């Protein structure tokens, strides 16, 4: 019997939470840009009885992602793919955000779409930021959804000058994630696989803490006070949603984007929350 492989790209707090829910009885292949990060993740899972294998990969490099997919397929049947890697607006300049969050995700969708096992499923962790400034013009969304991956960063509206800030680069990249997943679902389906996106709000992770401690910290506190949930979320909650999308209960769900932001996007749409750097709470 072929060993089932769970691939977790970006095994941070969210990636590990998902791995714990789908990794039992399977081999968990952990992949990250940092050897230290991937080894720390493996140590945590191994200590709880999971079987892990580690690889270091830069998802902004096509060859590296293709090699990771081949390695995973060589281990056994790739039944679960979790893509949770990324950088935030505070952590990287515009070019790096685009190369990792936008282009890297497209590489992952391409590479694992050709090795996903029949009946397998994938989930891409995007962000509520993809909903914040969308919908973009129809031509922009069509281009983000369908442009061949190797030509993505040649799109004229993706120059740093046109984007203007890392915040906009991040939002555009995350919108592209859900659009790419929507179109990639067709190719994944040819092999009998599914793929969906989760767009979380503020999840308390090291990445989120960087944002909360950064120049937009005051705005995030206003977000917490204004949104319907009146709190931020946890990695475990994302793990629960991902387990559903990766499991048999979601067998008819593919190409979808599940927004789980505690009502932040609702507050933005209704005007209760502003995108101003120093917004005022509206009652």
C-alpha positions as CSV (number, residue, x, y, z in Angstrom):
1,X,0.0,0.0,0.0
2,X,1.4,3.4,-1.0
3,X,2.3,5.7,1.8
4,X,0.1,8.8,1.9
5,X,2.1,12.1,1.9
6,X,1.0,15.4,3.4
7,X,3.0,18.3,2.1
8,X,3.1,21.4,4.3
9,X,4.9,24.3,2.7
10,X,5.4,27.0,5.3
11,X,5.1,25.0,8.6
12,X,4.6,28.0,10.9
13,X,1.8,28.2,13.4
14,X,-0.9,27.8,10.8
15,X,0.9,25.1,8.8
16,X,1.5,23.1,11.9
17,X,-2.1,23.4,13.1
18,X,-3.2,22.0,9.8
19,X,-0.6,19.3,9.8
20,X,-1.8,18.1,13.2
21,X,-5.3,17.6,11.9
22,X,-4.5,15.7,8.7
23,X,-1.0,14.2,9.3
24,X,-2.0,11.3,11.6
25,X,-1.0,7.9,10.0
26,X,0.7,9.8,7.1
27,X,4.1,11.1,6.3
28,X,4.3,14.8,6.7
29,X,6.8,16.5,4.3
30,X,7.7,19.9,5.8
31,X,9.2,22.5,3.5
32,X,10.4,26.0,4.3
33,X,12.8,28.6,3.2
34,X,14.8,28.4,6.4
35,X,16.5,25.2,7.5
36,X,16.1,26.2,11.1
37,X,12.4,26.8,10.7
38,X,11.7,23.5,9.1
39,X,13.8,21.6,11.6
40,X,12.0,23.3,14.5
41,X,8.7,22.3,13.0
42,X,9.8,18.7,12.5
43,X,10.9,18.6,16.1
44,X,7.5,19.7,17.4
45,X,5.6,17.2,15.2
46,X,8.0,14.3,15.9
47,X,7.7,14.9,19.6
48,X,3.9,14.4,19.3
49,X,4.3,11.1,17.3
50,X,4.0,12.3,13.7
51,X,6.3,11.0,11.0
52,X,8.1,13.8,9.2
53,X,10.6,14.5,6.4
54,X,12.1,18.0,5.8
55,X,13.2,19.9,2.8
56,X,14.5,23.5,2.4
57,X,12.9,25.3,-0.6
58,X,12.6,28.8,-1.9
59,X,9.1,28.9,-3.4
60,X,10.0,31.9,-5.5
61,X,12.1,29.6,-7.6
62,X,10.2,27.4,-10.1
63,X,12.9,24.7,-10.3
64,X,12.9,24.4,-6.5
65,X,9.2,24.0,-6.3
66,X,9.1,21.5,-9.1
67,X,11.8,19.5,-7.4
68,X,9.8,19.5,-4.2
69,X,6.7,18.2,-6.0
70,X,8.8,15.4,-7.6
71,X,10.4,14.5,-4.3
72,X,6.9,14.3,-2.6
73,X,5.5,12.1,-5.4
74,X,8.6,9.9,-5.1
75,X,7.7,9.2,-1.5
76,X,4.2,8.1,-2.1
77,X,0.7,9.3,-2.9
78,X,0.4,13.0,-2.4
79,X,-3.0,13.2,-0.8
80,X,-2.8,16.6,1.0
81,X,-1.0,19.8,0.0
82,X,-1.0,22.7,2.4
83,X,0.6,26.0,1.2
84,X,1.0,28.4,4.1
85,X,4.2,30.1,3.2
86,X,4.4,33.8,2.7
87,X,5.8,37.2,3.8
88,X,3.8,40.2,5.2
89,X,3.9,43.8,4.2
90,X,6.1,44.6,7.2
91,X,8.6,41.8,6.5
92,X,9.6,42.4,2.9
93,X,9.8,45.0,0.1
94,X,7.3,45.0,-2.8
95,X,9.4,42.8,-5.1
96,X,9.8,40.1,-2.5
97,X,6.1,40.1,-1.6
98,X,5.3,39.6,-5.3
99,X,7.9,36.9,-5.8
100,X,6.9,34.9,-2.7
101,X,3.2,35.6,-2.1
102,X,2.0,35.8,-5.7
103,X,4.5,34.0,-8.0
104,X,5.4,31.4,-5.4
105,X,1.8,30.4,-5.0
106,X,1.4,30.1,-8.7
107,X,4.5,27.8,-8.8
108,X,3.0,25.6,-6.1
109,X,-0.3,25.3,-7.8
110,X,1.4,24.3,-11.1
111,X,3.8,21.8,-9.6
112,X,1.4,20.0,-7.2
113,X,-1.4,20.1,-9.7
114,X,0.5,17.5,-11.7
115,X,1.3,15.2,-8.8
116,X,-1.8,15.3,-6.6
117,X,-3.2,11.8,-6.0
118,X,-6.7,11.0,-7.2
119,X,-9.0,12.0,-4.4
120,X,-6.4,14.3,-2.9
121,X,-6.9,17.9,-2.0
122,X,-4.9,21.1,-1.5
123,X,-5.5,24.3,0.5
124,X,-3.8,27.7,0.0
125,X,-3.7,30.0,2.9
126,X,-4.3,33.5,1.5
127,X,-5.6,36.5,3.5
128,X,-8.6,38.7,4.0
129,X,-6.4,41.3,2.4
130,X,-7.3,39.8,-0.9
131,X,-10.9,40.9,-0.3
132,X,-10.0,44.3,1.1
133,X,-9.3,46.1,-2.2
134,X,-11.2,43.7,-4.5
135,X,-12.8,43.4,-6.9
136,X,-10.2,45.0,-9.1
137,X,-10.9,45.9,-12.7
138,X,-12.1,42.9,-14.8
139,X,-9.0,43.1,-17.0
140,X,-6.7,42.9,-13.9
141,X,-8.6,40.0,-12.3
142,X,-8.6,38.1,-15.6
143,X,-4.9,38.6,-16.0
144,X,-4.1,37.5,-12.5
145,X,-6.3,34.4,-13.0
146,X,-5.1,33.2,-16.4
147,X,-1.7,34.6,-17.3
148,X,0.9,31.9,-17.7
149,X,2.9,31.7,-14.5
150,X,6.3,32.6,-16.1
151,X,4.7,35.8,-17.4
152,X,2.9,36.9,-14.3
153,X,5.4,39.4,-13.0
154,X,5.6,41.0,-16.5
155,X,2.1,42.3,-16.2
156,X,2.3,46.1,-16.4
157,X,0.2,46.7,-13.3
158,X,2.6,44.7,-11.2
159,X,5.5,47.1,-11.3
160,X,6.6,48.5,-7.9
161,X,5.8,52.0,-9.2
162,X,2.2,51.1,-10.1
163,X,1.6,49.2,-6.9
164,X,3.1,51.9,-4.7
165,X,3.4,50.1,-1.3
166,X,3.9,46.7,0.3
167,X,0.4,46.8,1.7
168,X,-1.1,47.0,-1.8
169,X,1.4,44.4,-3.1
170,X,0.2,42.0,-0.4
171,X,-3.5,42.6,-1.0
172,X,-3.0,42.2,-4.8
173,X,-1.0,39.0,-4.3
174,X,-3.6,37.5,-2.0
175,X,-6.4,38.3,-4.4
176,X,-4.4,36.6,-7.1
177,X,-4.1,33.5,-4.9
178,X,-7.8,33.0,-4.8
179,X,-8.1,33.7,-8.5
180,X,-5.3,31.3,-9.4
181,X,-6.9,28.6,-7.2
182,X,-10.2,29.1,-8.9
183,X,-8.7,28.4,-12.3
184,X,-6.2,25.8,-11.1
185,X,-9.1,23.7,-9.7
186,X,-9.8,22.6,-13.3
187,X,-6.3,21.2,-13.9
188,X,-6.3,19.6,-10.4
189,X,-9.6,18.0,-11.3
190,X,-8.2,16.3,-14.3
191,X,-6.2,14.1,-11.8
192,X,-9.2,13.8,-9.5
193,X,-7.9,16.4,-7.0
194,X,-9.4,19.4,-5.4
195,X,-7.9,22.7,-4.3
196,X,-9.3,25.6,-2.3
197,X,-8.3,28.9,-0.6
198,X,-8.7,30.1,2.9
199,X,-8.6,33.8,3.5
200,X,-8.0,34.4,7.2
201,X,-8.2,37.6,9.1
202,X,-5.7,38.5,11.8
203,X,-4.4,35.2,13.2
204,X,-2.1,35.5,16.1
205,X,1.2,34.1,14.6
206,X,4.8,35.4,14.6
207,X,4.0,37.0,11.2
208,X,0.9,38.8,12.6
209,X,2.9,39.9,15.7
210,X,5.3,41.7,13.3
211,X,2.4,43.5,11.8
212,X,0.8,44.3,15.2
213,X,4.1,45.8,16.4
214,X,4.6,47.7,13.1
215,X,3.4,51.1,11.9
216,X,-0.1,49.7,11.3
217,X,-0.5,48.4,14.9
218,X,-3.0,51.0,15.9
219,X,-5.2,50.2,12.8
220,X,-5.2,46.5,13.7
221,X,-6.4,47.3,17.2
222,X,-9.3,49.3,15.7
223,X,-10.0,46.3,13.5
224,X,-10.2,44.1,16.6
225,X,-12.6,46.5,18.3
226,X,-14.8,47.0,15.3
227,X,-15.2,43.6,13.7
228,X,-18.2,41.4,14.6
229,X,-16.1,38.9,16.5
230,X,-14.4,41.5,18.6
231,X,-11.2,39.5,18.7
232,X,-8.4,38.1,16.6
233,X,-8.3,34.4,15.7
234,X,-6.0,31.4,16.4
235,X,-4.1,29.0,14.2
236,X,-6.2,26.2,15.5
237,X,-9.3,27.8,14.1
238,X,-7.7,27.9,10.6
239,X,-6.6,24.3,11.1
240,X,-10.3,23.3,11.7
241,X,-11.4,25.0,8.5
242,X,-8.5,23.5,6.5
243,X,-9.3,20.0,7.8
244,X,-12.8,20.4,6.5
245,X,-11.7,21.6,3.1
246,X,-9.1,18.8,2.9
247,X,-11.5,16.1,4.0
248,X,-14.3,14.0,2.5
249,X,-17.0,16.3,3.8
250,X,-15.9,18.9,1.3
251,X,-15.6,16.5,-1.7
252,X,-17.8,18.7,-3.8
253,X,-15.9,21.9,-3.0
254,X,-13.1,23.0,-5.3
255,X,-11.9,26.4,-6.6
256,X,-13.6,28.1,-3.6
257,X,-12.3,30.8,-1.3
258,X,-13.4,30.7,2.3
259,X,-13.2,34.1,4.0
260,X,-12.8,33.7,7.8
261,X,-12.0,37.2,9.2
262,X,-14.5,37.7,12.1
263,X,-16.4,40.2,10.1
264,X,-13.6,42.6,9.1
265,X,-14.5,42.7,5.4
266,X,-18.1,43.2,6.3
267,X,-17.1,46.2,8.4
268,X,-15.1,47.6,5.5
269,X,-18.0,47.1,3.1
270,X,-20.5,48.9,5.3
271,X,-18.2,51.7,6.2
272,X,-17.9,50.8,9.9
273,X,-14.2,50.4,9.4
274,X,-11.8,52.6,7.3
275,X,-8.6,51.7,5.6
276,X,-7.1,54.9,6.9
277,X,-3.8,54.5,8.7
278,X,-5.5,55.9,11.8
279,X,-9.2,55.0,11.5
280,X,-11.9,56.0,13.8
281,X,-14.2,53.4,15.3
282,X,-17.8,54.0,14.1
283,X,-20.6,52.8,16.4
